[in-house]
Amino acid sequence: MAVGQTSHHPRDFEAVEGGMAEPCQFERCLDVVGGSHHVFFCFLRAGEVVIPSDNGFDPTRHLAYGDVRMDSQIHPRLLEVRIKASKTDPFRRGVSIYIGWTDGALCPVAAILSYLVRRGSMEGPLFLFENGKYLTRDRFVAAVRDALQRACLDSSLYASHSFRIGAATTAARRGVPESLIKTLGHWESAAFMLYIRTTWETLGCVARTLVGQVARDSSA
């Protein structure tokens, strides 16, 4: 990524969501919107949400309809998502991820609940197109890039991993403690620090900060 280009920002996520609201080549993008909220707000890898292929669904490994639970059937404010397997969980112990209501226009709980109403309660992968096709990685990436282009953003700067990177970066910028970012992204080491992108504006302010500190020390 060139200096000055930032591709993992909440405003970008809103633009992607807006782009998906426009008519596009997919039968319905609602499952992709729900999936993108899932990946971003749960700090997930795309591979923890998508299915490898149309005949590759394994209910013991992949995210399924029954892996999402609500704290209330009437006014749900919290969702629990059970991730049964990931590349950092070779023994498949599983981990629960929690998503809360935001009371804002950008709300993962509202987006996922809206999708579930359309999806129905049939067993199988959590994210399905209306024609029954699974949300595979290729379809997910294609839909996101299509939405980015509709939002006039450079889709070449983004990949399926951008959501996880963007979540960690946004959390750090908003002052979320590192220990909580580590928990939210189910990182077992400090490797999550590699995901946090620092803008060139922030880096450029360091010299000013240092000069200010030297001046204060000199006057003390």
N, C-alpha and C positions, 0 to 999 in steps of 0.2 A: 504494500500500500504506500503511495507517495505521501510525503510530508504534507500535512494539512488536510488530508482526506480522512474523515471519520465515518466508518460504516456501521458502527454498532451503538446507535443512540436511540433512546426511547422515541424520539420524533420519527426516526426511520421506521420503527416498529409500527407506529400509528399510520405512517404512509403506506406500509405494506398491507396493513389491515384495510385501509381505504381502497387500495388498488384491488384487493380481492372482492370488494363490494361491487365493483364494476362488472359488467358482463364479460365473460372470458371463454376460453376454449373448453373448459371443463364443464361437465354436467352441472355440478354444484361445487362451489368452493368453500361451503360452510364447514366441511370436515377439515379442510386445510387451515381455515381460520382457527378452528378449535385446536387443531394440532399445533399450530404455531404458537398460540397462547400457552399450550401445554409445555412446549419445549422451552419457551422463554421464561415463563414465570416459575417453572419447576427446575430451572438450570439444567435441563436434560440434554443428553446427546440425542441427535436425531435418530440414531440407531435404537434408542430405547422407546421410540414411539412408532416408527414405521415398520412395515413388514417387508422382508427381503424380496418376495415375489408373490404373484397371485396364487400360487400353490404352496407357499412356504410358511404359512401360519402355524405356529406351534403354541398351543395354549399354556404350556408349562414354561415358556420363555418370553413370549411376546405380550405386549399390553393388550388386554382384552376388556370387554364391556364390564365384566364383573370386578375389575381392578379399581374401579372408582366408587368411593363411598361418600355420602353427604352427612353432615352433622344434624340435618333436619330435613324431613320430607316436605315441610310446609314453607319455611323460609331459610333455605340453606345459606350459610355464610362461610362455610369451610368445607373444602373437599380433601379427601385423603386418596392419594394415588399410589398404588402398590406396584413398584418396579421389581419384577421377579428375577431379572438377570441383567447384567451389564458387563462390559469388558473389565471393570475393576472388581467384579464379584464372581470369580471363577467357580466358587462353591454354591452359587445361587442361593445365598441366604436371604436375599431380597431386602428392600428398603422401602419405607413409606415416606412419601413426599406430601407436604401439606400446602394448599393454596387457599388464600383468604380473599374475601370480598373487598373491593377497593372503594366502593361508593363513588366511583368516577365513571367517565365515559369509556375508559379503557379498563375493563374488568375481566380477568380470566375466568372467574366463577360464572359470571353471566354468559360469557361466550361459550363455555363448555356446556352449561345447562341448556342454552339455546340449541346447540348442536345435538344434544342427547334427545331433546324433544323430537327433532327431525329424524334422528337415527332410529329410534324405537328401542325395544328391550331385547332384541334377538341376540343370541350368543354369537361370539366371534370376535375379530379384532375390534378395538375401540373405534378406530377411525375408518369409515367406509364411505365410498362414493354412493350416490343414489342408485347407480346401476349395479351395485354390489362389489365393485372392484375395491381392492385394498389400497390404503394409502402407502405406497411404496416410496423408497427414497427418491427414485427418479421422478415420480409424480409430485412429490412434495417439493423438490428443488425446482422443477419446471413451473409449478404454480407460484412459488415465491418469486422466481425471476420474472414471471409474467406480471405479477403485481408490482414489482419494483419498477419495471419498465413503464407501467401505467402511471406510477407515481413520479416518473421522470428522474429516477435514481439509477446510477450505474450498476447494473446487476452483476458485472464482472468482479465487483469488490466484495461480493457476498457468496457464502456457501452455506451448507446445512449447519455447519458448526458455528456460524455467526450468531445464532440465537444464544448459545451457551456463553460465548465470549461476551456478547452484548449484555447478558444478564449479570455476569460477574463485574463487568466494567461499570454498568449503571449502578449496581449496588454499592460499589466502592466509592463512586462519585457522590452518591447520596448519603454517605457516612455509615453504611451498614458495617458493623464490626467484622473484621477478617474471620473471626471464629465462626460467626453466623453464616458468612458466605461459604466457608468450607463445609459447614453442615448442610446448607441448602443445596449445594452442588454435589453432595456426598463424595467429597474429595478426602482421601485418607492421608494426604501429605500437603506440603505447601506448594504443590504443583499448580494449584489454582491461581497463584500469583502470576503465572505466565499468561493467563487468559486476560488479565486486566490491562486494557489499552490506555496509555497516557497520551493525551493530546499534545500537539506541538505547542499550543498556547500555554499549557501548564508547564511544560519543560522550559519554555521561554521566560517564565516568571521566576524561575529559581534564582537567576543572577540578581534580580531586583530584591528578592528576599534576602539573599546573602549580603548584599550591600547594605540593606536596612539594618541587618543584625550587627554588621561591623560598625556602622555608625552609632548604634545604641551602645555597643560595648565601649567605644572610644569616649563617649560622653559620660559613661558611668564613673 
